[in-house]
Amino acid sequence: MLRIGIIGTGGIADAHISGYLAFAGDCEIAALADVIPGRAAQKAEAFGLTRAATFDDPLAMIASGLVDLVSIATPPSTHASLATAALDAGIHVLVEKPMAPSLEECDAMLAAQERSGRVLSVVAQNRFRDDLAALKEVVDSGLLGSISHVRVDSAWWRGLPYYDLWWRGTWEKEGGGCTLNHAIHHIDLLLWLLGRPAEITAMLANAQHDNAEVEDLSVAVFRYERGLAQLTSSVVHHGEEQAIVIQGANARVSQPFSVVAEQSRRDGFPADGGDPEAVARIEELVAGRAPLAHLGHEGQIGDLLSAIREGRVPIAGGQDGRDAVEVVTAIYKSGFERQFVSLPITASDPYYRAGQLVANAPHFFEKTASLVEAAS
């Protein structure tokens, strides 16, 4: 029975707590910690965790000997120090996205994982969705043929008060804007589906949030071996339509899930009715797959618990989290410097280091409020 600790008891902690409670036969929540006095105790009471210890100091919880696995659900700027402390104490770690604001911090976390022999997982809950798992299966099957183009819309909407919370909207505490903290989900999915691009170019803007230093909109283009991908990261899109559209040589598949396949006439124009056989092959593959037993955070937590038992790397491991931060770093570097950025980003690159991005980042605007708790 693994003993679970929750570090950070804001809104996203609910998904972690509920996820662990779904596996009550494998684990129990033994402790909660939050730097805001009394908040951990309030969260424990809200979930009826009467046996759980509560702490106002996360490091005290890590040192207590009460936990075997911690979920870190705190602002991004704290992820590396907390995860490293936990791993060095022999504790497995599940850390919220983004893994950390810099590649240097990500590598420090991976080094702590290596020397501790413990498991490190970074939240990528969208890998545990049936529609996206189906998309992954189609890409891996080869039925699409070579990939020509991918369009990713990470389109969200947030009003001005969203950035009033004390750590949001700042380069130092949040580590970035919508690209790092919203599109990281879609960046992870793009890497999961297609792997690392060779080159990235991007532009950044703050179009609607004059109370935040960071971007609320970015557009990036990725170059792969033969094709291109484009990513729109936004918190200014009414309707919040999320989409991934993958164009292969043989067919197009997209999320929300649909399949289209063209067939050429003798003159090269598309034939009436397309290619129903190509569509049928893909639809048959998707129809034959078993649905996931657990979804979202719950699915990822279930996989993590299994990975710890089996001594394997989880589906969303520490290296996956680092890979996503590398792409975000390239987007920011390209946007700041107005240049193409090649991958990988090495330790000799100034943007690899903690603090370099903050030092170079433009302040689109300045924060006008700093609330301890988000308004309800």
N, C-alpha and C positions, 0 to 999 in steps of 0.2 A: 504494500500500500504506500504509494508516494505521497509525501506531505507537501502541500502546495502553499506558496506564499504569493500574495498579490501586492505589487509595489505600484502605487498610484491608484487612487480610488475615484477618479472622475468617471465620466459617462462611458468611455470605452471599456472600463473595467467590468461593467455588467456583462459584456459579451464573453469575457474571459471566465468570470465566475460561473455563468450559466453553462459554459462549455465544460468546465471541470465537473460541475454537478451532474452533467449527463453521463459521466463515467464514475459514478460513486463507488462502484466495485473495485476500481483501480486506484483511486486517489481520494484524498480529503483535503479541504482547505483548512490549513492549520494556522495561518497568520495573514494579516493585512497591514500595510504601512502606507502612510501619506504624510508629507511634510506639513500639511495644513492641520493643526492640532484638532483632534476629535473627529476628523473626517473618516478615518479608517474605521473607527468604532461605529459611526453612523452607517457605513456601508455594511459592516458585519451584521448590524441589527436589521437592516433592510432585507437582507437575504436569510435571516434566521441562523446565522453562523455563530451560535452561542458558545461553541467550544473553541473558536479561533481567538488567538492572541492578537492584539492590535498595538501598533507602534506609530509614533510620530517621527521616527528616524529610520529610514529604510536600511541604513548600514547596521543599525542595532538589530533589526530583524535578520539580516544576512548573517550576523555573528552569533545569533541566538542558538543555533543548532536545531531549530524547530522545523526547518524546511529542506526538502530535497530538490524542488523545482520551483522557480519563480517566474511569474509573468511580470514584465516591466511595461507599464502603461503610463509613462510619464512624458514630459516634453522631450523632443529629440535631443536637445543639448545635454541631457542627463544620461542618455542611453549607454554610452561607452563606459563611463565611470561605474555605473551600477552593475552593468553586465559583467565587466571585468572583475569587480569585487566579488560578485556571486560565483562566477566560474572559478576564481582562485580559492574560494572557500569550499569548492567541491560540489557546487549546486548547478543543476541543469538550468538553462535559461530559454524562455520564450520572450522575445522583445518585440514590441509594436513597431510597425513601419513608421518612418524610415529607420533603417538600422542605426544610422548615426549621420550627422551632418557632413562628415568628411571621410575620405578613403583612409586617411591615417588612423582615425578612430575605429573604423571598421576593421582594419588590419590588426589593431591592438586587441579587439574583441576576438578575432580569429586566432590570434596567438595565445590568448588566455584559454580558449577552447582546446587548442592543441596541447598545451602543457597540463591542463586539468584532466583531459580525457573525458570531459562531460559533453553533453549535447547542447548545441546552440541552434535555435530556430528563430527565423524572423517572420512576423505575421505577413502572410500572403493569402488571405482567406478566400480570394476569388479563384484560386486553384481548386477550391473545394466547392465548386458550383457545377451542377450537371450540364448546363449549356456550354460552359467554358471547357469543361473536361471533354465534352463531345467535340468541340472545336479542336482541341489538342489531339484527339484521336484521329480526326480527319487529316490534319496536317501530317502527323507521324505516319499515316498509312501510305502516303505518296500518291493518293488518288487525285490530288490537285495538280500534280506535276510541279515543275519549277515555279517558285513564287516570284511574281512580277512586282506586285505592289500591295502594301497594307495601309489601310487608313484606320487610325485609332482616334476616337473622340472621347476624351476624358472631360466631359462637359457637366459642370456642376453650377449651382447658383448659391451664393451666400450674400446676405445683406450686410450693411455697414457694421451692425453690432457684433457680428461674428469676430471681428478683429479687435474688439474691446477687451477680450480676455488677456490677462497680463503677459502671457508668453507668445500669443499669436501676432502675426504681422511684423515680426522683428527678425532680422537676419541672425542676430546673436542667439536668441532663445529658440525660435522655430526652425532656424536653419535655412529657410527659404519660403516661397509662397506656394501657389497651387501646383507647381511642377513637382516639388519635393513631397508635399503633404497630401495631395489628392491624386495626381497622375502617377505617383509611384506604384499604385495598383496596376494601372494599365502598362506601365513600363515593365513591371515584373512579368505580366502576361505576354507582352511582346517578346521578351527575352526567353520566356518559357516555350513559346511557340516557334520562334525563328532563330534564337541565339543572338550573340553579340554582333552589332553592326561594325563596319570598318571605319565609318566617318559620320560626323554629325555636324549640322549647322542649325542655328536657331535664332529667333528674335523674341524679346520679352517686352511686356508692357504692364502698366497698371492703368486700366481703363475706367474703373468705377469705384475704387476704394481709396479715398483720399485720407484715410486714417490708418494706413499701413505702409511700411517701408518696402514691402516685398511685391513681387509681381502677382497680378490676378489673372494673367493671360500669357501664354507662350505658345509658339508654333515651332516645331522642330522637324527637320527632314533627316532621315537616316539612310546611309548608303550601305547596301549589302552587296554580295559578290556580283549579282546580276540585276537586282531590283532595288526598289526604294520603299521606304515606309515614311509616313507622315503622322505626327502626333500633335493634336491640339489639346492643351492643358488649360482649363478655364474654371473660374468660379463666377463667371458673368453670363452664363448661358441659361436663359429661361427654359424650363422644361426638363433640364438635366438629362438629356438623351445621351446615354452611353452607347458606343458602338465600336465594333472591330469588324472590318471588312477585308478579307484576304482574297486577292486575285491570283489564281494560279494559271498555268498554261492550259489546263483542262476544264477548270470550273472556278466559280466564285462561291465562297462560303462566308457567312457572316453571323455576328451575334448582335441583336437578337437573331436566333438561328434561322437561316434560310440558305437555299442552294440554287444557283443559276449556272447553266452551262450553255455556251454558244457553240455553233457548228458552222463551218465556213461553206458558203456556196462556191461555185467554180470561179466566180469573180472576186472572191475574198470578202464579200459582204456577209453579214450573219443570216443564216438560213431560218426560215419560219419554223417556229417550234423548238429551236435550239437543239440541244443534245440530250434527249430524255434518258438515254442509257447511262451517261455520265452522272446525271442527277440521281438516277435510281441506285447506282452503286454506292454513292455517298449516303443517301437516305437509308439504305439497307444496313450499312455499317453502323450508323447512329442508332437505328431502331434496335439493333442487336446488342447494344451495350447495356450492362446492368447499371441501374441508378446508384448513386453514392448513398451509403448508409447514413452518413452524417455530413452536414453542410456548414459552410462558413467557418467561423472561429471554432465551432464544435468539431467540425471535420478535421481542422488542423490540429486541434488539441488531441483528438483521438489518434491521429497519425503520430504525433510527437510522443504520446505515451507508449505506443507500439514500438517506435524507434528506440526509445530508452530501454524497453524490455529486450528488444532483439539486437541491440548494439549496432544499429545501422544509422545512416544519414536520413533525416526526415525529408519529406517531399519538398518542403521549403526550408532549406538549410541556411547556415550563416553565409556561405559563399554566394548563394542566390541573392541574399539581401545586399551584399557588397556589390554584386554586378549591377543591381538596380541603382544604387547610389553612384556608381561610376558613370552611368548614362546621365543621371541628373547633373552630376558635376560637369560633364561634357556640354550639356545644354546650357548651363549657367556660364561656363567659360566662353562658349561661342557667342552667347548673347552679350556678355560683358565686353569681350574683346573684339567682337564683330569679325570672327574668323572661323574657318573650318577647323574642327577638332578631330584628330585621329585617335582611335582606341587600339590598345589599352592606354590608360593614363598611368604613367609610371611614378615611382617615388621621387624621381628627379623633377617632376612637374610641380611648379609652385602651388597649383590648385589641388594637389594631393594632400597638402598639409592642413591640419586643423587651424582655423582662423584666417586662412588666405582668402577664402570665398567671402567671408565677412568683411575683410579689409578692402576688397575690390568691388563689393556689391554697391550698386546705386541705390540711394534712398529715394524711391519714387515719391513718397510723401513721409510725414512723420506721424507716429501714433498720437492720438488725441485723448485716449482713455486707457486705463490699465486696471481692470477689474480682477479681484481675486477669484471670484466665481462668475461663471457666465450667467447672464440674465435669463430667467425662465419665462 
